[in-house]
Amino acid sequence: MRSKWMRLGGMLAVVLLIAPFLAVAQGQYRVERYGNAPDRPRGAIQVNNDWRDAVSVSMWSNNRERIGEWIIRPGERALLEEGRRSIRVRPSYKMKVGED
C-alpha cells in the first residue's frame, strides 16, 4: 500500500514540476498577433475641409510610395479610399495638404 502512495505521490510531483514548463513553452510559439504589431492600422482616414478653398491631399508611405491623391472641396468631408477600400492610418504614413 505504501509503495502505491509513493508512486502516486511521485507522479503528482513530476506533473507539478513539469506543468510550469509546459505553460511557458506555449507562450514561446505564439505568432505576434496583428493587434500587437507596431505598424498596425489604427482606423480609417477622414478629412474635413473647413477652409474656403478646395484642398489637395496626397499620402505617402515611409517607402516613398504614393498611396493616393485627392481633391476635397470646401465644406466637404471625405473618407480617403483607394480602389473602393478605405485607407487605414499607419504611423509611418505622411500626409501633405495644400490649397488647390
ChimeraX attribute file (.defattr): number of C-alpha atoms within 10 A of each C-alpha:
attribute: neighborCount
match mode: 1-to-1
recipient: residues
	/A:1	5
	/A:2	7
	/A:3	8
	/A:4	9
	/A:5	10
	/A:6	11
	/A:7	11
	/A:8	12
	/A:9	12
	/A:10	12
	/A:11	12
	/A:12	12
	/A:13	11
	/A:14	11
	/A:15	11
	/A:16	11
	/A:17	11
	/A:18	11
	/A:19	11
	/A:20	10
	/A:21	10
	/A:22	10
	/A:23	10
	/A:24	10
	/A:25	11
	/A:26	9
	/A:27	9
	/A:28	8
	/A:29	8
	/A:30	8
	/A:31	7
	/A:32	8
	/A:33	7
	/A:34	10
	/A:35	10
	/A:36	8
	/A:37	9
	/A:38	10
	/A:39	13
	/A:40	14
	/A:41	14
	/A:42	11
	/A:43	11
	/A:44	15
	/A:45	14
	/A:46	15
	/A:47	13
	/A:48	14
	/A:49	18
	/A:50	13
	/A:51	12
	/A:52	10
	/A:53	14
	/A:54	17
	/A:55	20
	/A:56	16
	/A:57	18
	/A:58	17
	/A:59	18
	/A:60	16
	/A:61	15
	/A:62	11
	/A:63	8
	/A:64	10
	/A:65	10
	/A:66	13
	/A:67	15
	/A:68	16
	/A:69	17
	/A:70	15
	/A:71	16
	/A:72	19
	/A:73	18
	/A:74	14
	/A:75	13
	/A:76	13
	/A:77	13
	/A:78	15
	/A:79	12
	/A:80	20
	/A:81	17
	/A:82	11
	/A:83	7
	/A:84	7
	/A:85	10
	/A:86	14
	/A:87	19
	/A:88	15
	/A:89	16
	/A:90	17
	/A:91	12
	/A:92	12
	/A:93	17
	/A:94	15
	/A:95	12
	/A:96	10
	/A:97	13
	/A:98	11
	/A:99	12
	/A:100	11
